[in-house]
């Protein structure tokens, strides 16, 4: 790869498109991990403090190597700043906890509590097909768990999004890369809600942000409404990701029984009028199917 520089902090190497100062990190503690492969324009750091507490620091302002057209430093800074109120408004046990945020000379940083676990779509280590086939892949390992355990993990995601809906927000760019699963505690955490929006809105982009594996038809359609019914589709698609064949939504690839399949296949209908009207309504049908 060309047009990149390698930097090192506390013995941990990473790459950017150009050099950047991270002196502002020093007072926070010692870097033990760097996440430099995101396409959002952010770079993130695992930090350990003197007392042993660990932090997750997300930073916008550097020229990252995989930034897409929405991830230029100025746009990344704006997006990260605007995400602060989202994390504060949607604080929840399933969501990583924002503890601090501040401007630096060249960018903006958000500080979160570190959570133990592994990202279910760590594409920089396990790109497809390795994600599905490599026994070291977190997604592969998750899919080997008992179906009851995976259903509970999906229910944690649903519970959080019931609150998202109740507080008047719409999920944007939710995919399995937003999920951290603790295999020891069997606990699911959501780590990236930066682009969630307050209130329903109109698609002004055409193809919106996100992974096509989890996106509704309206997230590709200029002028379409993006709202609670959109998020019903997102929840259904996520269920197929954790319990079925992802984009292959056939019953043959589904692990969780006929009753729950019928609930989830309705949620991912291309026809919005056939979906559940809200995540709360979907969750009610889900609960009835799992009794």
C-alpha positions in Angstrom: 0.0 0.0 0.0 1.3 3.4 -0.9 0.8 6.9 0.6 0.9 5.8 4.2 3.2 6.3 7.2 3.8 4.0 10.1 3.6 5.5 13.6 4.2 3.9 17.0 2.9 4.8 20.5 4.1 2.8 23.6 5.4 0.1 21.3 2.2 -0.3 19.4 2.4 0.3 15.6 -0.3 1.6 13.3 -0.6 3.3 9.9 -2.1 6.6 8.7 -2.1 8.4 5.4 0.1 11.1 6.9 1.8 11.8 10.2 -0.3 13.2 13.1 0.5 14.2 16.7 -1.0 12.1 19.5 0.8 13.8 22.4 -2.7 14.5 23.9 -3.0 10.8 24.6 0.0 10.8 27.1 -2.0 12.0 30.2 -4.6 9.3 29.6 -2.3 6.4 30.2 -0.4 3.7 28.1 -1.6 2.6 24.7 -2.0 -1.2 24.5 -4.0 -1.5 21.3 -4.8 0.6 18.2 -7.7 0.2 15.8 -6.7 1.9 12.6 -8.7 0.1 9.9 -12.2 1.7 10.2 -13.7 3.4 7.2 -15.4 6.1 9.3 -12.3 8.3 9.5 -11.9 7.6 13.2 -8.9 5.9 14.8 -9.4 4.3 18.3 -7.1 3.4 21.1 -7.1 1.0 24.0 -5.5 2.8 27.0 -4.5 1.4 30.4 -4.3 3.9 33.3 -1.9 3.7 36.2 -4.6 2.1 38.4 -5.1 -0.6 35.8 -8.4 0.7 34.5 -8.8 0.5 30.8 -10.3 3.0 28.4 -11.5 3.0 24.8 -10.7 6.3 23.1 -12.2 7.2 19.7 -10.5 10.0 17.8 -11.3 12.0 14.7 -8.9 14.4 13.0 -6.2 12.1 11.6 -6.1 10.9 7.9 -6.9 7.2 8.3 -6.0 4.8 5.5 -9.5 3.3 4.9 -11.6 6.4 5.3 -14.5 6.5 2.8 -15.9 9.7 1.3 -17.7 10.5 4.5 -14.6 9.9 6.6 -12.4 12.9 5.8 -11.0 14.5 8.9 -13.5 17.5 9.0 -16.5 15.3 8.4 -15.2 12.7 10.9 -14.8 15.4 13.5 -18.3 16.8 13.0 -19.8 13.3 13.2 -17.9 12.4 16.4 -18.8 15.7 18.1 -22.5 15.2 17.2 -22.4 11.7 18.6 -21.8 12.8 22.1 -25.4 13.8 22.7 -26.5 10.5 21.2 -24.4 8.4 23.7 -25.6 10.6 26.5 -29.3 10.4 25.6 -29.2 6.6 24.9 -27.2 5.5 27.9 -28.0 1.8 28.6 -26.5 -1.3 30.0 -26.0 -2.7 26.5 -24.3 0.4 25.2 -20.6 1.3 25.9 -20.4 4.1 28.4 -19.1 7.5 27.4 -17.2 9.1 30.2 -15.5 12.1 28.7 -15.0 14.0 25.4 -12.8 17.0 24.4 -11.2 18.9 21.6 -7.5 18.5 20.8 -5.4 20.9 18.7 -6.2 18.9 15.5 -9.3 16.9 16.3 -11.8 15.6 18.8 -11.8 12.6 21.2 -14.4 10.6 23.0 -13.5 8.5 26.0 -15.4 5.3 26.9 -15.1 2.6 29.5 -13.3 -0.4 28.0 -15.5 -3.5 27.6 -14.1 -7.0 27.4 -15.2 -9.0 24.4 -14.6 -9.4 20.7 -16.1 -7.6 17.7 -18.3 -10.0 15.7 -17.2 -8.5 12.4 -13.4 -7.8 12.8 -13.0 -7.5 9.1 -9.4 -6.5 9.3 -8.4 -9.8 10.9 -11.1 -12.1 9.4 -12.4 -10.8 6.1 -14.9 -13.1 4.3 -14.8 -16.0 3.9 -12.5 -16.3 7.0 -15.2 -14.7 9.1 -17.5 -17.8 8.4 -14.8 -20.5 8.3 -11.9 -19.7 10.6 -12.4 -21.2 14.1 -10.5 -18.2 15.5 -13.0 -15.8 14.0 -15.3 -14.3 16.7 -18.3 -14.6 14.4 -17.6 -18.3 13.7 -17.2 -18.9 17.5 -20.4 -17.1 18.2 -22.3 -19.2 15.7 -21.1 -22.4 17.5 -22.8 -21.3 20.7 -26.1 -22.9 21.7 -29.1 -21.3 19.9 -30.6 -20.4 23.3 -27.4 -18.4 24.1 -27.6 -16.6 20.7 -31.2 -15.8 21.2 -30.5 -14.1 24.5 -27.7 -12.1 22.8 -30.2 -10.9 20.1 -32.7 -10.0 22.8 -30.1 -7.7 24.4 -29.9 -5.9 21.0 -33.7 -5.7 20.8 -34.1 -4.4 24.3 -31.6 -1.6 23.7 -33.4 -0.6 20.5 -36.8 -0.6 22.2 -35.3 2.2 24.3 -33.8 3.8 21.2 -37.3 3.9 19.7 -38.9 5.0 23.0 -36.5 8.0 23.2 -37.3 9.1 19.7 -34.2 7.9 17.8 -33.7 6.0 14.6 -30.7 3.6 14.2 -28.3 4.3 11.4 -25.3 2.2 10.3 -26.0 -0.7 12.7 -24.3 -3.9 11.7 -22.3 -6.8 13.3 -19.2 -4.6 13.4 -21.1 -2.6 16.1 -21.3 -5.7 18.3 -18.9 -6.8 21.0 -19.6 -10.2 22.5 -18.0 -11.3 25.8 -17.7 -15.1 25.5 -16.9 -15.5 29.2 -20.0 -13.6 30.5 -22.2 -14.2 27.4 -22.9 -10.5 27.3 -23.5 -8.4 24.2 -22.4 -4.8 24.0 -23.1 -2.2 21.3 -20.1 0.0 20.6 -21.0 2.3 17.7 -24.1 4.4 17.5 -22.4 7.6 16.2 -24.8 8.1 13.3 -28.1 7.4 15.1 -30.6 10.2 14.5 -33.2 11.9 16.6 -36.5 11.6 14.9 -37.6 10.1 11.5 -36.0 11.6 8.4 -35.8 11.4 4.7 -33.1 9.6 2.8 -31.1 12.3 1.1 -28.1 10.1 0.1 -29.4 7.3 -2.0 -27.3 4.5 -0.6 -26.9 5.3 3.1 -24.2 4.4 5.5 -24.0 0.8 6.6 -23.5 -2.8 5.5 -25.9 -4.0 2.8 -26.3 -7.2 4.8 -28.4 -5.3 7.3 -29.9 -2.5 5.3 -33.6 -2.1 4.3 -34.7 -1.2 0.7 -35.4 2.3 1.8 -31.8 2.8 2.9 -30.9 2.6 -0.8 -33.8 4.8 -2.1 -33.4 8.6 -2.4 -36.4 10.3 -0.8 -37.6 7.3 1.2 -38.7 7.6 4.8 -36.2 6.3 7.4 -38.1 5.5 10.6 -39.2 2.9 13.1 -40.4 0.6 10.4 -36.9 0.8 8.8 -35.4 -0.3 12.2 -37.8 -3.2 12.3 -36.1 -4.4 9.1 -32.6 -3.8 10.7 -33.6 -5.9 13.7 -34.8 -8.7 11.5 -31.7 -8.6 9.4 -29.6 -8.7 12.6 -31.5 -11.8 13.8 -30.7 -13.5 10.5 -27.1 -12.6 11.0 -26.9 -14.1 14.5 -29.4 -17.0 14.0 -29.7 -17.7 10.3 -27.9 -17.4 7.0 -27.4 -13.6 6.9 -28.7 -12.6 3.4 -29.8 -16.1 2.8 -33.1 -15.9 4.7 -34.3 -19.3 3.9 -35.8 -21.5 6.7 -33.1 -24.1 5.9 -30.4 -21.8 7.2 -32.4 -20.7 10.3 -31.4 -22.2 13.7 -34.2 -20.9 16.0 -37.4 -22.7 15.1 -40.5 -22.1 13.0 -42.3 -19.7 15.3 -39.4 -17.3 15.6 -38.6 -17.6 11.9 -42.1 -16.4 11.0 -41.6 -13.3 13.3 -38.3 -12.4 11.8 -39.1 -13.1 8.1 -42.1 -10.6 8.5 -39.7 -8.0 9.9 -37.5 -8.1 6.8 -40.3 -7.8 4.3 -39.4 -5.5 1.4 -42.9 -4.2 1.7 -42.9 -1.8 4.6 -46.7 -2.2 5.1 -46.1 -5.9 5.9 -43.5 -5.3 8.6 -44.3 -4.7 12.3 -45.0 -1.0 12.9 -42.4 -0.6 15.7 -39.5 -2.4 17.4 -41.7 -2.7 20.5 -44.4 -4.6 18.4 -41.7 -6.8 16.9 -40.3 -7.5 20.4 -43.8 -8.5 21.6 -44.2 -11.0 18.8 -40.6 -12.3 19.5 -41.5 -12.9 23.1 -44.6 -14.8 22.2 -42.7 -16.9 19.8 -40.1 -17.9 22.4 -42.5 -18.8 25.2 
